[in-house]
Amino acid sequence: MTDKEKNNSSISINNDDQQQQNDNLEENKKTLVVDIDENNSINSKKLTQELTTTKENEDDPFLWPKKKKWIILSVLSCGAIIAPISSTIFYPAFLTVQEQLHTSDILVTTSAAVFLIFQGIGPLGWATYSDLKHTRRNVYLASLVLFIIASIICAVSNNIWLLIVVRCLQACGSNALHAIGPCTISDMFVPEERGNAFGIFYLFPLIGPLFGPTFGGYITQYLGWRWIFWLIAILAFIVLIFIFLFVPETYRKHKNLSPPSSDSSPPTKRKFINPLASLILFRYPNLSIVLSYISLFLSLIYIQAALIPREFNRIYHLSSSHTGLVFLSPAAGYMFGSVLGGRYSDYIIRDAKRIALIALQKKTENQKENDNMEGVVVIKDEIIEISKEDDIINLSLIKIEPERRIHGTWLGAIIIPICYLAYGWLLEHKVPVIFPIIVMFFGGFGQLLAFNPIYTYLVDSFPTKSVWVNANLTFLRQMIAGIMSILSVPMEDSLGTGKQWRSKFRNDFNIEDDNIYI
């Protein structure tokens, strides 16, 4: 067959964005196949894996049993709650710490603010270490050891300055699981499964900031503020044991890396860890713009954690225990949004592949060469034959551009501003408490519904630098969250809960107050 004939009877599928992933799939002879029925539909339940049984394949995270992957995912998801819950669990203890350590409220508040800031700085170093040393597991273990030691020192601190310094170390050790955990997921799950896996992973980390103040209030009231640090140290130790036992190394090296130098080559220079190396990715607009957007709407979680107790006590006179129950509403929204967002993100990719497969099937049917051959497909310059008797095709080698996932973000992006504007207006008008609680549920649902597809898009767009993507997201999110958590109360005092938006609407459209209804 001539080159021209090949071009006329083939489909070339671009695979540049996911080179690392395909190299490993081909190297280990993994095939994902999907049945195409007479109605040109794809049943995801018919997906099968044809795996070889060599010892080398057993070490490939893509080829691990499904049960093993989900055990690792569950351990990482539960462990990642340490970072968000440790950032807000200390809030209810501010007054008690101020009295017992004989310090000012500014210094106590500073201890919380620097914790959030260093939670963003820490993952930059962990990400560079993970990439340089080719490890995920060792990062988890080392960071948890640092967190446990720092938590114990915080528990016995008798000086506010010591508490502030050690809280910085505690923050650096707390966020490695949250920042590097998604990289382990991308090491184990193929793109068709990755969105759902991210949805499960973020179930616990993103509800931690909401439950932290509730737990911290009860612990401070009945056990004392020092027990906050003792208990989170115990929690971290339990997570450390589970990771040591159930989380193996998953780091995936790029196949196309330059080979080791020969004896005649000059020795390679020793590489030093540059904690700011990952920030170079901000030069890419598709990453910097998306990360800025994600960080802004995720900062609403910390704003809620700071303002819910204040607003619901002032307006509805709820007790501390009843106020804690209010946090269940956005937390439930986060959980539903995370799961549904992940599933919808995967559905978009599968649906795009379904369309590609249908087009491929029609293409080959119209280009028969003989009785046994319907056509050929060129994938990565390799010809794959499609026999007449076969109605299956290699699904894993059909690549869809990651930008397709962004379509799953629009619904959540619309829900977020509508719900939180309505939330402010409802509180200002002092409507029955059930209405702002319902709006908070849908607001949280919208946040995670928008977050999962667009975040998975970033991971798929930078497959060889996913650890840097996660570190940059954590860095920017924590910077914005730290600033917003400090400014949230002064901003509300000066602007009001919903008054500013209502006044602007009234002035722009010359509408009287009596004509504005909720």
C-alpha positions in Angstrom: 0.0 0.0 0.0 1.4 3.4 -0.9 1.7 6.3 1.5 -1.1 8.1 -0.2 -3.4 5.1 0.1 -2.5 4.8 3.8 -3.3 8.4 4.4 -6.7 8.0 2.6 -7.7 4.9 4.6 -6.4 5.9 8.0 -7.1 8.2 10.9 -4.2 9.8 12.7 -4.8 10.4 16.4 -2.8 13.1 18.1 -1.1 11.9 21.3 1.5 14.5 22.1 -0.2 15.8 25.3 -0.2 12.4 27.0 3.2 10.9 25.8 4.1 9.5 29.2 0.9 7.7 29.7 0.8 6.0 26.3 4.5 4.9 26.5 3.7 3.0 29.7 0.5 1.5 28.2 2.3 0.3 25.1 5.4 -0.9 27.0 3.3 -3.1 29.2 0.9 -4.3 26.4 -2.2 -3.1 28.2 -5.3 -3.0 26.0 -8.6 -1.4 26.9 -11.3 -2.5 24.5 -14.9 -1.4 24.2 -17.7 -3.1 22.4 -19.6 -1.2 19.7 -23.1 -2.6 19.2 -25.4 -2.3 16.2 -26.7 1.0 17.5 -23.2 2.6 17.6 -23.4 2.9 21.4 -20.7 2.1 24.0 -21.4 0.3 27.3 -18.9 1.3 29.8 -19.6 -1.9 31.8 -18.2 -3.9 28.9 -14.7 -2.3 29.3 -12.2 -5.1 29.9 -8.5 -5.2 30.5 -6.2 -7.7 28.7 -3.2 -7.8 30.9 0.0 -9.8 30.7 1.3 -11.6 33.7 4.9 -10.7 33.7 6.7 -9.6 36.8 7.4 -6.2 35.2 3.7 -5.6 34.6 2.9 -6.3 38.3 4.9 -3.2 39.2 3.0 -0.9 36.8 0.3 1.0 38.8 -1.9 1.1 35.7 -2.1 -2.7 35.8 -2.8 -3.1 39.5 -6.0 -4.8 40.6 -9.0 -2.5 40.9 -9.3 -3.4 44.6 -5.7 -2.4 45.3 -6.2 1.0 43.6 -9.3 1.8 45.6 -7.7 0.8 48.9 -4.8 3.2 48.1 -7.3 5.9 47.0 -9.4 5.5 50.2 -6.3 5.8 52.5 -5.0 8.9 50.7 -8.5 10.6 50.8 -9.0 9.9 54.5 -5.4 11.0 55.2 -5.7 14.2 53.2 -8.3 15.6 55.6 -5.4 16.3 58.0 -4.4 19.5 56.2 -7.8 21.3 56.0 -9.1 20.2 59.4 -5.9 21.3 61.2 -6.1 24.7 59.6 -9.6 25.5 61.1 -9.8 23.4 64.2 -7.8 25.9 66.1 -10.2 28.9 65.5 -12.5 28.3 68.5 -9.5 28.2 70.8 -8.3 31.8 70.0 -9.7 33.4 73.2 -8.5 30.6 75.5 -5.0 30.6 74.0 -4.9 34.4 74.3 -5.8 34.2 78.0 -3.5 31.3 78.9 -0.4 32.4 77.0 -1.0 36.1 78.0 -0.8 37.5 74.5 -2.8 39.7 72.1 -5.6 38.7 69.8 -3.4 39.9 66.8 -0.7 37.4 67.5 -3.2 34.5 68.0 -4.8 35.4 64.7 -1.4 35.6 63.1 -0.7 32.0 64.1 -3.7 30.9 62.1 -2.8 33.1 59.1 0.8 32.0 58.8 -0.4 28.4 59.0 -2.5 28.9 55.9 0.4 30.6 54.1 2.9 27.9 54.9 0.4 25.3 53.9 0.8 26.8 50.4 4.6 27.2 50.6 5.3 23.7 51.9 4.0 21.7 48.8 6.4 23.6 46.5 9.3 21.9 48.2 7.6 18.5 48.5 6.7 18.6 44.8 10.3 19.3 43.7 11.6 16.6 46.0 9.1 14.1 44.6 10.1 14.8 41.1 13.8 14.9 41.8 13.9 11.7 43.9 11.2 9.9 41.9 9.0 9.1 44.9 5.6 9.7 46.2 5.5 7.4 49.2 8.6 8.8 50.9 7.1 12.3 50.7 4.0 11.1 52.5 6.0 9.4 55.3 8.5 12.2 55.8 5.8 15.0 55.9 3.6 13.1 58.4 6.6 12.6 60.7 7.3 16.3 60.5 3.6 17.1 61.2 3.5 14.7 64.2 6.6 16.2 65.8 5.4 19.8 65.3 2.0 19.0 66.7 3.5 17.6 69.9 5.6 20.7 70.3 2.5 22.9 69.8 0.7 20.9 72.5 3.3 21.7 75.1 4.1 25.3 74.0 4.0 27.9 76.7 5.0 30.9 74.5 3.1 32.4 71.6 6.2 32.9 69.5 7.2 29.3 69.8 3.6 28.3 68.9 3.7 30.5 65.7 7.1 29.1 64.6 6.1 25.5 65.2 2.7 26.1 63.5 4.7 27.0 60.4 6.5 23.7 60.5 3.3 21.9 61.2 1.7 23.5 58.1 4.6 22.4 55.9 4.1 18.8 57.0 0.3 18.8 56.8 -0.3 19.4 53.1 1.8 16.9 51.3 -1.0 14.4 51.2 -3.4 17.0 49.8 -0.9 18.3 47.3 0.8 15.1 46.1 -2.1 12.7 46.5 -3.7 13.6 43.1 -0.4 12.6 41.5 -0.6 9.1 42.9 -4.1 9.0 41.4 -2.9 10.0 38.0 -0.2 7.3 38.3 -2.8 4.6 38.9 -5.9 5.6 36.9 -6.2 6.0 33.1 -8.0 9.2 31.9 -11.3 7.4 31.5 -11.3 6.6 35.2 -9.4 9.6 36.5 -12.3 12.1 37.0 -14.3 9.7 39.2 -11.1 8.9 41.2 -10.5 12.6 41.8 -14.1 13.0 42.9 -13.7 10.4 45.6 -10.3 11.7 46.7 -11.6 15.2 47.4 -14.6 14.0 49.4 -12.8 14.5 52.7 -10.2 17.2 52.1 -12.7 19.8 51.0 -15.1 19.3 53.9 -12.4 19.4 56.5 -12.4 23.2 56.8 -16.1 23.1 57.7 -15.9 20.5 60.4 -12.7 21.8 61.9 -14.3 24.6 63.9 -17.1 22.3 65.2 -14.6 19.7 66.5 -12.3 22.4 67.8 -15.1 24.1 69.8 -16.0 20.9 71.6 -12.4 19.9 72.3 -11.5 23.3 73.7 -14.6 23.4 75.9 -14.3 19.9 77.4 -10.6 19.0 77.1 -8.7 22.2 76.6 -7.0 23.7 73.6 -3.8 21.7 74.0 -5.8 18.5 73.3 -6.5 19.8 69.8 -2.8 19.2 68.9 -2.6 15.9 70.8 -5.6 14.5 68.9 -4.5 15.6 65.4 -1.0 14.2 66.2 -2.7 10.8 67.0 -4.8 11.1 63.8 -1.6 11.7 61.8 0.1 8.7 63.4 -2.8 6.5 62.4 -2.6 7.8 58.8 1.2 7.2 58.9 0.7 3.5 59.8 -1.9 3.0 57.1 0.2 4.6 54.4 3.2 2.6 55.5 1.2 -0.6 55.2 -1.1 0.0 52.2 0.4 2.7 49.9 3.3 1.4 47.8 5.5 3.6 45.5 3.6 4.7 42.4 6.0 7.1 40.7 6.0 6.7 37.0 9.2 7.6 35.2 9.0 9.0 31.6 10.1 6.5 29.0 11.8 9.1 26.9 14.1 10.4 29.5 17.7 10.4 28.4 19.6 7.2 29.2 22.2 7.0 31.8 25.6 8.2 30.7 28.2 5.7 29.8 31.5 5.2 31.6 33.2 7.5 29.1 30.7 10.3 29.7 31.4 13.0 32.2 29.7 12.4 35.6 26.4 14.2 36.0 26.2 17.1 38.4 24.4 16.7 41.7 21.0 18.1 41.5 19.8 20.5 44.3 16.2 20.9 45.4 14.8 24.2 44.2 11.4 24.6 46.0 10.4 27.4 43.5 11.0 25.3 40.4 7.3 24.4 40.0 6.3 28.1 39.8 7.7 28.2 36.2 4.4 26.6 35.1 2.6 29.9 35.8 4.0 31.1 32.5 1.4 29.0 30.7 -1.9 31.0 30.5 -4.1 27.9 30.4 -2.6 26.9 33.8 -2.3 30.3 35.5 -5.8 31.5 34.6 -7.5 28.2 35.6 -5.6 28.0 38.9 -6.5 31.6 39.7 -10.2 30.8 39.1 -10.1 27.6 41.1 -8.4 29.2 44.0 -10.8 32.1 44.1 -14.0 30.0 44.4 -12.4 27.5 46.7 -11.4 30.3 49.1 -15.2 30.5 49.8 -14.8 27.4 51.9 -12.6 29.2 54.3 -14.7 32.4 54.3 -17.7 30.3 55.2 -15.8 28.6 58.0 -15.0 32.0 59.5 -18.4 33.7 59.0 -21.0 31.0 59.6 -20.7 30.9 63.4 -20.7 34.7 63.5 -23.7 35.3 61.2 -26.0 32.5 62.5 -25.3 33.4 66.1 -26.1 37.1 65.5 -29.1 36.6 63.2 -30.7 33.4 64.4 -29.2 33.1 67.9 -28.0 29.6 67.4 -25.8 27.9 70.0 -22.4 26.6 69.2 -23.6 23.0 68.8 -26.5 24.0 66.6 -24.2 26.2 64.5 -22.0 23.2 64.0 -25.0 21.4 62.4 -25.3 24.2 59.8 -21.9 23.2 58.4 -23.5 19.9 57.4 -25.3 21.6 54.5 -22.3 22.9 52.5 -20.4 19.7 53.4 -23.2 17.6 51.9 -23.1 19.8 48.8 -19.3 19.3 48.5 -19.7 15.6 48.7 -22.4 15.3 46.0 -20.7 17.8 43.8 -17.4 16.0 44.0 -18.8 12.6 43.1 -21.1 13.8 40.4 -18.5 16.2 39.0 -16.0 13.4 38.7 -18.5 11.1 37.0 -19.6 13.8 34.6 -16.0 14.6 33.7 -15.3 11.0 32.8 -18.6 10.8 30.9 -17.5 13.7 28.7 -14.3 11.9 27.7 -16.1 8.6 27.1 -18.7 10.3 25.0 -16.1 12.0 22.9 -14.4 8.6 22.4 -17.7 7.1 21.5 -18.1 9.6 18.7 -14.5 9.0 17.5 -15.1 5.3 17.5 -18.3 5.6 15.5 -16.5 7.8 13.0 -13.7 5.3 12.8 -16.1 2.5 12.2 -17.9 4.3 9.4 -14.5 5.2 7.9 -13.2 1.7 7.8 -16.5 0.3 6.4 -16.3 2.5 3.4 -12.7 1.7 2.6 -12.6 -2.1 2.2 -9.6 -3.5 0.5 -10.4 -7.2 0.6 -12.7 -9.7 2.3 -10.6 -9.8 5.5 -9.6 -6.2 5.9 -11.8 -3.2 6.4 -9.2 -0.6 7.0 -6.3 0.6 9.1 -5.8 3.1 11.8 -2.5 5.0 12.3 -1.8 5.6 16.0 1.6 6.9 16.8 2.9 5.8 13.4 1.9 2.3 14.2 -0.6 0.5 11.9 -3.3 -1.3 13.7 -5.4 -3.7 11.6 -9.2 -3.9 12.0 -10.5 -7.2 10.9 -13.9 -7.6 9.4 -14.9 -10.1 12.1 -13.9 -7.7 14.9 -16.1 -5.0 16.3 -13.8 -3.9 19.0 -11.0 -1.3 19.0 -8.3 -0.3 21.4 -9.9 2.4 23.5 -6.8 3.5 25.5 -5.0 4.6 22.3 -7.9 6.8 21.2 -6.9 10.2 22.7 -9.2 13.1 23.3 -7.9 16.6 23.9 -8.1 17.5 27.6 -10.0 20.7 26.9 -13.1 18.6 26.4 -13.4 18.3 30.2 -13.8 22.1 30.6 -17.4 21.7 29.2 -18.3 20.0 32.5 -17.4 23.2 34.4 -20.0 25.6 33.0 -23.0 24.4 35.1 -21.1 24.7 38.4 -19.6 28.1 37.3 -23.1 29.4 36.9 -24.5 28.0 40.2 -21.7 29.5 42.3 -22.3 33.2 42.0 -26.1 32.8 41.9 -26.1 30.8 45.2 -23.7 33.0 47.1 -25.4 36.3 46.1 -28.7 34.8 47.2 -27.1 33.6 50.4 -26.0 37.2 51.3 -29.4 38.6 50.5 -31.3 36.0 52.4 -29.2 36.6 55.6 -29.7 40.3 55.2 -33.5 39.9 55.1 -33.4 37.5 58.0 -35.6 34.9 56.3 -36.2 31.6 58.1 -32.9 29.7 58.7 -33.8 26.8 56.4 -33.5 29.0 53.2 -29.8 30.1 53.6 -29.0 26.5 54.6 -30.5 25.2 51.4 -28.7 27.8 49.3 -25.4 26.8 51.0 -26.0 23.2 49.9 -26.4 24.2 46.3 -23.4 26.6 46.5 -21.1 23.9 47.8 -22.5 21.5 45.1 -21.7 24.0 42.4 -18.1 24.6 43.7 -17.2 20.9 43.4 -19.2 20.4 40.3 -17.0 23.1 38.6 -13.8 22.1 40.3 -13.5 18.4 39.4 -13.6 18.7 35.5 -11.4 21.7 35.3 -8.8 20.3 37.7 -8.7 17.0 35.9 -8.2 19.0 32.7 -5.0 20.5 34.2 -3.6 17.1 35.3 -4.3 15.7 31.8 -2.7 18.7 30.1 0.6 18.4 32.1 0.9 14.6 32.5 4.7 14.6 33.2 4.4 17.6 35.6 1.2 16.7 37.5 3.0 17.0 40.8 4.0 20.6 40.0 0.4 21.4 38.9 -0.9 20.2 42.3 1.8 22.1 44.2 1.0 25.3 42.4 -2.8 24.9 43.0 -2.2 24.3 46.7 0.2 27.3 46.9 -2.1 29.8 45.2 -5.3 28.5 46.9 -3.7 28.7 50.4 -2.3 32.2 49.7 -5.8 33.5 48.7 -7.5 31.5 51.5 -5.1 33.0 54.1 -5.7 36.5 52.9 -9.5 36.1 52.6 -9.9 34.5 56.0 -8.1 37.5 57.6 -10.1 40.0 55.6 -13.5 38.3 55.7 -14.7 39.8 59.0 -13.5 43.4 58.3 -15.0 43.2 54.8 -18.3 42.1 56.2 -18.3 44.8 58.8 -17.6 47.5 56.2 -19.7 46.1 53.3 -22.4 44.2 55.0 -23.7 40.7 54.2 -25.8 41.5 51.1 -26.4 45.2 51.3 -23.7 46.3 49.0 -24.9 44.2 46.1 -28.5 45.2 46.6 -27.6 48.9 46.8 -25.6 48.6 43.6 -28.4 46.9 41.8 -30.9 49.6 43.0 -28.6 52.5 42.0 -27.8 51.1 38.6 -31.4 50.4 37.6 -33.1 53.2 39.7 -35.3 50.7 41.5 -36.7 51.4 45.0 -36.1 49.1 47.9 -39.8 48.2 48.0 -39.6 46.8 44.5 -36.8 44.4 45.3 -38.0 41.0 46.4 -36.2 37.7 47.2 
